Amino acid sequence: MLSKPGLGVYLVASWPSKDTYEKAIRGLEGIADFFELGLPSKNPKYDVLL
């Protein structure tokens, strides 16, 4: 449990590429308090930008 409001980062696993994903994780270490990992799907009906 965090003792303060935390910064969470949502990332889709291995997106857009494995190398870019790993760079993003490494770049956010020490900044983000937690990561939420999403699983890519064939029908991302909730990933719509309005």
CHARMM internal coordinates of N, CA and C (Angstrom, degrees):
IC EDIT
DIST 1 N 1 CA 1.4400
DIST 1 CA 1 C 1.5274
ANGL 1 N 1 CA 1 C 108.87
DIST 1 C 2 N 1.3201
ANGL 1 CA 1 C 2 N 115.80
DIHE 1 N 1 CA 1 C 2 N 136.93
DIST 2 N 2 CA 1.4567
ANGL 1 C 2 N 2 CA 121.33
DIHE 1 CA 1 C 2 N 2 CA 178.75
DIST 2 CA 2 C 1.5176
ANGL 2 N 2 CA 2 C 109.75
DIHE 1 C 2 N 2 CA 2 C -81.97
DIST 2 C 3 N 1.3196
ANGL 2 CA 2 C 3 N 116.58
DIHE 2 N 2 CA 2 C 3 N 140.10
DIST 3 N 3 CA 1.4591
ANGL 2 C 3 N 3 CA 120.37
DIHE 2 CA 2 C 3 N 3 CA 178.48
DIST 3 CA 3 C 1.5257
ANGL 3 N 3 CA 3 C 112.13
DIHE 2 C 3 N 3 CA 3 C -85.72
DIST 3 C 4 N 1.3106
ANGL 3 CA 3 C 4 N 117.27
DIHE 3 N 3 CA 3 C 4 N -3.06
DIST 4 N 4 CA 1.4637
ANGL 3 C 4 N 4 CA 122.85
DIHE 3 CA 3 C 4 N 4 CA -179.44
DIST 4 CA 4 C 1.5210
ANGL 4 N 4 CA 4 C 107.88
DIHE 3 C 4 N 4 CA 4 C -144.03
DIST 4 C 5 N 1.3099
ANGL 4 CA 4 C 5 N 118.05
DIHE 4 N 4 CA 4 C 5 N 168.20
DIST 5 N 5 CA 1.4688
ANGL 4 C 5 N 5 CA 117.61
DIHE 4 CA 4 C 5 N 5 CA 171.49
DIST 5 CA 5 C 1.5239
ANGL 5 N 5 CA 5 C 109.06
DIHE 4 C 5 N 5 CA 5 C -59.62
DIST 5 C 6 N 1.2917
ANGL 5 CA 5 C 6 N 116.94
DIHE 5 N 5 CA 5 C 6 N 135.33
DIST 6 N 6 CA 1.4550
ANGL 5 C 6 N 6 CA 120.66
DIHE 5 CA 5 C 6 N 6 CA -176.44
DIST 6 CA 6 C 1.5139
ANGL 6 N 6 CA 6 C 112.37
DIHE 5 C 6 N 6 CA 6 C -111.27
DIST 6 C 7 N 1.3054
ANGL 6 CA 6 C 7 N 114.40
DIHE 6 N 6 CA 6 C 7 N 162.86
DIST 7 N 7 CA 1.4541
ANGL 6 C 7 N 7 CA 120.78
DIHE 6 CA 6 C 7 N 7 CA 175.39
DIST 7 CA 7 C 1.5179
ANGL 7 N 7 CA 7 C 108.21
DIHE 6 C 7 N 7 CA 7 C -98.84
DIST 7 C 8 N 1.3272
ANGL 7 CA 7 C 8 N 116.12
DIHE 7 N 7 CA 7 C 8 N 115.99
DIST 8 N 8 CA 1.4545
ANGL 7 C 8 N 8 CA 121.44
DIHE 7 CA 7 C 8 N 8 CA 176.75
DIST 8 CA 8 C 1.5132
ANGL 8 N 8 CA 8 C 109.85
DIHE 7 C 8 N 8 CA 8 C -105.88
DIST 8 C 9 N 1.3069
ANGL 8 CA 8 C 9 N 116.34
DIHE 8 N 8 CA 8 C 9 N 142.78
DIST 9 N 9 CA 1.4558
ANGL 8 C 9 N 9 CA 121.94
DIHE 8 CA 8 C 9 N 9 CA -179.58
DIST 9 CA 9 C 1.5216
ANGL 9 N 9 CA 9 C 108.40
DIHE 8 C 9 N 9 CA 9 C -121.71
DIST 9 C 10 N 1.3278
ANGL 9 CA 9 C 10 N 116.96
DIHE 9 N 9 CA 9 C 10 N 127.56
DIST 10 N 10 CA 1.4615
ANGL 9 C 10 N 10 CA 122.61
DIHE 9 CA 9 C 10 N 10 CA 177.84
DIST 10 CA 10 C 1.5188
ANGL 10 N 10 CA 10 C 108.66
DIHE 9 C 10 N 10 CA 10 C -97.93
DIST 10 C 11 N 1.3103
ANGL 10 CA 10 C 11 N 116.29
DIHE 10 N 10 CA 10 C 11 N 123.53
DIST 11 N 11 CA 1.4612
ANGL 10 C 11 N 11 CA 122.58
DIHE 10 CA 10 C 11 N 11 CA 177.71
DIST 11 CA 11 C 1.5203
ANGL 11 N 11 CA 11 C 109.36
DIHE 10 C 11 N 11 CA 11 C -129.36
DIST 11 C 12 N 1.3187
ANGL 11 CA 11 C 12 N 115.81
DIHE 11 N 11 CA 11 C 12 N 140.95
DIST 12 N 12 CA 1.4619
ANGL 11 C 12 N 12 CA 120.21
DIHE 11 CA 11 C 12 N 12 CA 173.17
DIST 12 CA 12 C 1.5259
ANGL 12 N 12 CA 12 C 107.08
DIHE 11 C 12 N 12 CA 12 C -86.20
DIST 12 C 13 N 1.3001
ANGL 12 CA 12 C 13 N 116.35
DIHE 12 N 12 CA 12 C 13 N 125.36
DIST 13 N 13 CA 1.4623
ANGL 12 C 13 N 13 CA 121.94
DIHE 12 CA 12 C 13 N 13 CA -175.00
DIST 13 CA 13 C 1.5237
ANGL 13 N 13 CA 13 C 111.87
DIHE 12 C 13 N 13 CA 13 C -52.44
DIST 13 C 14 N 1.3187
ANGL 13 CA 13 C 14 N 115.73
DIHE 13 N 13 CA 13 C 14 N 125.29
DIST 14 N 14 CA 1.4703
ANGL 13 C 14 N 14 CA 125.36
DIHE 13 CA 13 C 14 N 14 CA 176.62
DIST 14 CA 14 C 1.5187
ANGL 14 N 14 CA 14 C 114.87
DIHE 13 C 14 N 14 CA 14 C 63.98
DIST 14 C 15 N 1.3416
ANGL 14 CA 14 C 15 N 118.53
DIHE 14 N 14 CA 14 C 15 N 20.79
DIST 15 N 15 CA 1.4561
ANGL 14 C 15 N 15 CA 121.05
DIHE 14 CA 14 C 15 N 15 CA 179.93
DIST 15 CA 15 C 1.5165
ANGL 15 N 15 CA 15 C 110.18
DIHE 14 C 15 N 15 CA 15 C -105.97
DIST 15 C 16 N 1.2787
ANGL 15 CA 15 C 16 N 123.17
DIHE 15 N 15 CA 15 C 16 N 141.97
DIST 16 N 16 CA 1.4650
ANGL 15 C 16 N 16 CA 127.97
DIHE 15 CA 15 C 16 N 16 CA -1.66
DIST 16 CA 16 C 1.5251
ANGL 16 N 16 CA 16 C 112.51
DIHE 15 C 16 N 16 CA 16 C -81.60
DIST 16 C 17 N 1.3295
ANGL 16 CA 16 C 17 N 116.50
DIHE 16 N 16 CA 16 C 17 N -18.17
DIST 17 N 17 CA 1.4620
ANGL 16 C 17 N 17 CA 121.31
DIHE 16 CA 16 C 17 N 17 CA 173.28
DIST 17 CA 17 C 1.5249
ANGL 17 N 17 CA 17 C 107.29
DIHE 16 C 17 N 17 CA 17 C -148.94
DIST 17 C 18 N 1.3057
ANGL 17 CA 17 C 18 N 115.95
DIHE 17 N 17 CA 17 C 18 N 162.74
DIST 18 N 18 CA 1.4659
ANGL 17 C 18 N 18 CA 119.79
DIHE 17 CA 17 C 18 N 18 CA -178.63
DIST 18 CA 18 C 1.5294
ANGL 18 N 18 CA 18 C 111.20
DIHE 17 C 18 N 18 CA 18 C -60.13
DIST 18 C 19 N 1.3278
ANGL 18 CA 18 C 19 N 117.61
DIHE 18 N 18 CA 18 C 19 N -43.45
DIST 19 N 19 CA 1.4676
ANGL 18 C 19 N 19 CA 121.11
DIHE 18 CA 18 C 19 N 19 CA -178.65
DIST 19 CA 19 C 1.5322
ANGL 19 N 19 CA 19 C 111.89
DIHE 18 C 19 N 19 CA 19 C -65.12
DIST 19 C 20 N 1.3266
ANGL 19 CA 19 C 20 N 117.50
DIHE 19 N 19 CA 19 C 20 N -45.67
DIST 20 N 20 CA 1.4646
ANGL 19 C 20 N 20 CA 121.22
DIHE 19 CA 19 C 20 N 20 CA 179.69
DIST 20 CA 20 C 1.5196
ANGL 20 N 20 CA 20 C 110.76
DIHE 19 C 20 N 20 CA 20 C -64.40
DIST 20 C 21 N 1.3162
ANGL 20 CA 20 C 21 N 116.69
DIHE 20 N 20 CA 20 C 21 N -39.50
DIST 21 N 21 CA 1.4621
ANGL 20 C 21 N 21 CA 122.18
DIHE 20 CA 20 C 21 N 21 CA 178.63
DIST 21 CA 21 C 1.5285
ANGL 21 N 21 CA 21 C 110.49
DIHE 20 C 21 N 21 CA 21 C -61.33
DIST 21 C 22 N 1.3281
ANGL 21 CA 21 C 22 N 116.77
DIHE 21 N 21 CA 21 C 22 N -46.70
DIST 22 N 22 CA 1.4662
ANGL 21 C 22 N 22 CA 120.63
DIHE 21 CA 21 C 22 N 22 CA 179.72
DIST 22 CA 22 C 1.5255
ANGL 22 N 22 CA 22 C 111.44
DIHE 21 C 22 N 22 CA 22 C -64.34
DIST 22 C 23 N 1.3292
ANGL 22 CA 22 C 23 N 117.88
DIHE 22 N 22 CA 22 C 23 N -38.34
DIST 23 N 23 CA 1.4715
ANGL 22 C 23 N 23 CA 121.20
DIHE 22 CA 22 C 23 N 23 CA 177.21
DIST 23 CA 23 C 1.5285
ANGL 23 N 23 CA 23 C 110.63
DIHE 22 C 23 N 23 CA 23 C -64.42
DIST 23 C 24 N 1.3180
ANGL 23 CA 23 C 24 N 117.09
DIHE 23 N 23 CA 23 C 24 N -39.49
DIST 24 N 24 CA 1.4654
ANGL 23 C 24 N 24 CA 120.90
DIHE 23 CA 23 C 24 N 24 CA 178.70
DIST 24 CA 24 C 1.5223
ANGL 24 N 24 CA 24 C 110.86
DIHE 23 C 24 N 24 CA 24 C -63.74
DIST 24 C 25 N 1.3216
ANGL 24 CA 24 C 25 N 117.11
DIHE 24 N 24 CA 24 C 25 N -44.50
DIST 25 N 25 CA 1.4686
ANGL 24 C 25 N 25 CA 121.04
DIHE 24 CA 24 C 25 N 25 CA 179.10
DIST 25 CA 25 C 1.5246
ANGL 25 N 25 CA 25 C 110.00
DIHE 24 C 25 N 25 CA 25 C -61.54
DIST 25 C 26 N 1.3222
ANGL 25 CA 25 C 26 N 116.85
DIHE 25 N 25 CA 25 C 26 N -47.82
DIST 26 N 26 CA 1.4678
ANGL 25 C 26 N 26 CA 120.33
DIHE 25 CA 25 C 26 N 26 CA -179.76
DIST 26 CA 26 C 1.5294
ANGL 26 N 26 CA 26 C 111.46
DIHE 25 C 26 N 26 CA 26 C -63.49
DIST 26 C 27 N 1.3239
ANGL 26 CA 26 C 27 N 117.24
DIHE 26 N 26 CA 26 C 27 N -38.83
DIST 27 N 27 CA 1.4527
ANGL 26 C 27 N 27 CA 120.99
DIHE 26 CA 26 C 27 N 27 CA -179.71
DIST 27 CA 27 C 1.5156
ANGL 27 N 27 CA 27 C 114.05
DIHE 26 C 27 N 27 CA 27 C -68.27
DIST 27 C 28 N 1.3269
ANGL 27 CA 27 C 28 N 116.54
DIHE 27 N 27 CA 27 C 28 N -25.22
DIST 28 N 28 CA 1.4620
ANGL 27 C 28 N 28 CA 120.90
DIHE 27 CA 27 C 28 N 28 CA -178.01
DIST 28 CA 28 C 1.5288
ANGL 28 N 28 CA 28 C 113.36
DIHE 27 C 28 N 28 CA 28 C -95.70
DIST 28 C 29 N 1.3228
ANGL 28 CA 28 C 29 N 117.25
DIHE 28 N 28 CA 28 C 29 N -6.11
DIST 29 N 29 CA 1.4681
ANGL 28 C 29 N 29 CA 120.07
DIHE 28 CA 28 C 29 N 29 CA 177.45
DIST 29 CA 29 C 1.5269
ANGL 29 N 29 CA 29 C 108.83
DIHE 28 C 29 N 29 CA 29 C -61.18
DIST 29 C 30 N 1.3037
ANGL 29 CA 29 C 30 N 116.51
DIHE 29 N 29 CA 29 C 30 N 134.48
DIST 30 N 30 CA 1.4459
ANGL 29 C 30 N 30 CA 121.04
DIHE 29 CA 29 C 30 N 30 CA -179.08
DIST 30 CA 30 C 1.5247
ANGL 30 N 30 CA 30 C 113.11
DIHE 29 C 30 N 30 CA 30 C 85.46
DIST 30 C 31 N 1.3277
ANGL 30 CA 30 C 31 N 117.94
DIHE 30 N 30 CA 30 C 31 N -13.53
DIST 31 N 31 CA 1.4668
ANGL 30 C 31 N 31 CA 121.90
DIHE 30 CA 30 C 31 N 31 CA 177.67
DIST 31 CA 31 C 1.5216
ANGL 31 N 31 CA 31 C 109.61
DIHE 30 C 31 N 31 CA 31 C -103.52
DIST 31 C 32 N 1.3320
ANGL 31 CA 31 C 32 N 115.97
DIHE 31 N 31 CA 31 C 32 N -51.94
DIST 32 N 32 CA 1.4670
ANGL 31 C 32 N 32 CA 121.24
DIHE 31 CA 31 C 32 N 32 CA -179.34
DIST 32 CA 32 C 1.5225
ANGL 32 N 32 CA 32 C 109.66
DIHE 31 C 32 N 32 CA 32 C -82.13
DIST 32 C 33 N 1.3256
ANGL 32 CA 32 C 33 N 115.13
DIHE 32 N 32 CA 32 C 33 N 139.60
DIST 33 N 33 CA 1.4598
ANGL 32 C 33 N 33 CA 120.06
DIHE 32 CA 32 C 33 N 33 CA 176.41
DIST 33 CA 33 C 1.5197
ANGL 33 N 33 CA 33 C 112.14
DIHE 32 C 33 N 33 CA 33 C -82.45
DIST 33 C 34 N 1.3387
ANGL 33 CA 33 C 34 N 115.69
DIHE 33 N 33 CA 33 C 34 N -27.45
DIST 34 N 34 CA 1.4574
ANGL 33 C 34 N 34 CA 119.38
DIHE 33 CA 33 C 34 N 34 CA 176.64
DIST 34 CA 34 C 1.5169
ANGL 34 N 34 CA 34 C 109.59
DIHE 33 C 34 N 34 CA 34 C -156.99
DIST 34 C 35 N 1.3204
ANGL 34 CA 34 C 35 N 115.61
DIHE 34 N 34 CA 34 C 35 N 158.21
DIST 35 N 35 CA 1.4545
ANGL 34 C 35 N 35 CA 123.29
DIHE 34 CA 34 C 35 N 35 CA 177.19
DIST 35 CA 35 C 1.5099
ANGL 35 N 35 CA 35 C 108.82
DIHE 34 C 35 N 35 CA 35 C -116.53
DIST 35 C 36 N 1.3096
ANGL 35 CA 35 C 36 N 116.08
DIHE 35 N 35 CA 35 C 36 N 138.43
DIST 36 N 36 CA 1.4548
ANGL 35 C 36 N 36 CA 121.57
DIHE 35 CA 35 C 36 N 36 CA 171.36
DIST 36 CA 36 C 1.5183
ANGL 36 N 36 CA 36 C 105.75
DIHE 35 C 36 N 36 CA 36 C -110.71
DIST 36 C 37 N 1.3126
ANGL 36 CA 36 C 37 N 116.63
DIHE 36 N 36 CA 36 C 37 N 121.91
DIST 37 N 37 CA 1.4616
ANGL 36 C 37 N 37 CA 121.17
DIHE 36 CA 36 C 37 N 37 CA -177.00
DIST 37 CA 37 C 1.5125
ANGL 37 N 37 CA 37 C 110.64
DIHE 36 C 37 N 37 CA 37 C -102.18
DIST 37 C 38 N 1.3203
ANGL 37 CA 37 C 38 N 115.19
DIHE 37 N 37 CA 37 C 38 N 128.04
DIST 38 N 38 CA 1.4568
ANGL 37 C 38 N 38 CA 121.52
DIHE 37 CA 37 C 38 N 38 CA 176.92
DIST 38 CA 38 C 1.5134
ANGL 38 N 38 CA 38 C 110.25
DIHE 37 C 38 N 38 CA 38 C -100.30
DIST 38 C 39 N 1.2917
ANGL 38 CA 38 C 39 N 115.46
DIHE 38 N 38 CA 38 C 39 N 152.24
DIST 39 N 39 CA 1.4580
ANGL 38 C 39 N 39 CA 121.39
DIHE 38 CA 38 C 39 N 39 CA 177.02
DIST 39 CA 39 C 1.5202
ANGL 39 N 39 CA 39 C 109.03
DIHE 38 C 39 N 39 CA 39 C -102.55
DIST 39 C 40 N 1.3261
ANGL 39 CA 39 C 40 N 117.01
DIHE 39 N 39 CA 39 C 40 N 127.48
DIST 40 N 40 CA 1.4588
ANGL 39 C 40 N 40 CA 118.89
DIHE 39 CA 39 C 40 N 40 CA 178.90
DIST 40 CA 40 C 1.5310
ANGL 40 N 40 CA 40 C 111.07
DIHE 39 C 40 N 40 CA 40 C -62.75
DIST 40 C 41 N 1.3254
ANGL 40 CA 40 C 41 N 115.83
DIHE 40 N 40 CA 40 C 41 N 145.68
DIST 41 N 41 CA 1.4599
ANGL 40 C 41 N 41 CA 119.40
DIHE 40 CA 40 C 41 N 41 CA 179.00
DIST 41 CA 41 C 1.5260
ANGL 41 N 41 CA 41 C 109.46
DIHE 40 C 41 N 41 CA 41 C -134.55
DIST 41 C 42 N 1.3110
ANGL 41 CA 41 C 42 N 115.17
DIHE 41 N 41 CA 41 C 42 N 164.10
DIST 42 N 42 CA 1.4645
ANGL 41 C 42 N 42 CA 120.51
DIHE 41 CA 41 C 42 N 42 CA 179.05
DIST 42 CA 42 C 1.5245
ANGL 42 N 42 CA 42 C 111.17
DIHE 41 C 42 N 42 CA 42 C -77.70
DIST 42 C 43 N 1.3433
ANGL 42 CA 42 C 43 N 117.28
DIHE 42 N 42 CA 42 C 43 N -22.02
DIST 43 N 43 CA 1.4590
ANGL 42 C 43 N 43 CA 121.15
DIHE 42 CA 42 C 43 N 43 CA -177.40
DIST 43 CA 43 C 1.5352
ANGL 43 N 43 CA 43 C 108.89
DIHE 42 C 43 N 43 CA 43 C -129.25
DIST 43 C 44 N 1.3272
ANGL 43 CA 43 C 44 N 117.89
DIHE 43 N 43 CA 43 C 44 N 77.50
DIST 44 N 44 CA 1.4695
ANGL 43 C 44 N 44 CA 120.02
DIHE 43 CA 43 C 44 N 44 CA -177.65
DIST 44 CA 44 C 1.5232
ANGL 44 N 44 CA 44 C 112.59
DIHE 43 C 44 N 44 CA 44 C -80.15
DIST 44 C 45 N 1.3336
ANGL 44 CA 44 C 45 N 116.89
DIHE 44 N 44 CA 44 C 45 N 67.69
DIST 45 N 45 CA 1.4665
ANGL 44 C 45 N 45 CA 120.38
DIHE 44 CA 44 C 45 N 45 CA -172.50
DIST 45 CA 45 C 1.5282
ANGL 45 N 45 CA 45 C 113.32
DIHE 44 C 45 N 45 CA 45 C -66.22
DIST 45 C 46 N 1.3263
ANGL 45 CA 45 C 46 N 118.98
DIHE 45 N 45 CA 45 C 46 N -18.73
DIST 46 N 46 CA 1.4550
ANGL 45 C 46 N 46 CA 120.96
DIHE 45 CA 45 C 46 N 46 CA 179.01
DIST 46 CA 46 C 1.5253
ANGL 46 N 46 CA 46 C 112.47
DIHE 45 C 46 N 46 CA 46 C -97.81
DIST 46 C 47 N 1.3094
ANGL 46 CA 46 C 47 N 118.99
DIHE 46 N 46 CA 46 C 47 N -0.02
DIST 47 N 47 CA 1.4624
ANGL 46 C 47 N 47 CA 123.77
DIHE 46 CA 46 C 47 N 47 CA 179.29
DIST 47 CA 47 C 1.5181
ANGL 47 N 47 CA 47 C 111.01
DIHE 46 C 47 N 47 CA 47 C -99.73
DIST 47 C 48 N 1.3095
ANGL 47 CA 47 C 48 N 116.91
DIHE 47 N 47 CA 47 C 48 N 49.31
DIST 48 N 48 CA 1.4535
ANGL 47 C 48 N 48 CA 122.20
DIHE 47 CA 47 C 48 N 48 CA -177.39
DIST 48 CA 48 C 1.5328
ANGL 48 N 48 CA 48 C 108.52
DIHE 47 C 48 N 48 CA 48 C -105.38
DIST 48 C 49 N 1.3166
ANGL 48 CA 48 C 49 N 116.31
DIHE 48 N 48 CA 48 C 49 N 129.44
DIST 49 N 49 CA 1.4586
ANGL 48 C 49 N 49 CA 121.20
DIHE 48 CA 48 C 49 N 49 CA 175.39
DIST 49 CA 49 C 1.5172
ANGL 49 N 49 CA 49 C 108.89
DIHE 48 C 49 N 49 CA 49 C -90.67
DIST 49 C 50 N 1.2991
ANGL 49 CA 49 C 50 N 117.15
DIHE 49 N 49 CA 49 C 50 N 130.36
DIST 50 N 50 CA 1.4655
ANGL 49 C 50 N 50 CA 122.00
DIHE 49 CA 49 C 50 N 50 CA 179.34
DIST 50 CA 50 C 1.5054
ANGL 50 N 50 CA 50 C 110.80
DIHE 49 C 50 N 50 CA 50 C -104.24
END
COOR INIT
IC SEED 1 N 1 CA 1 C
IC BUILD
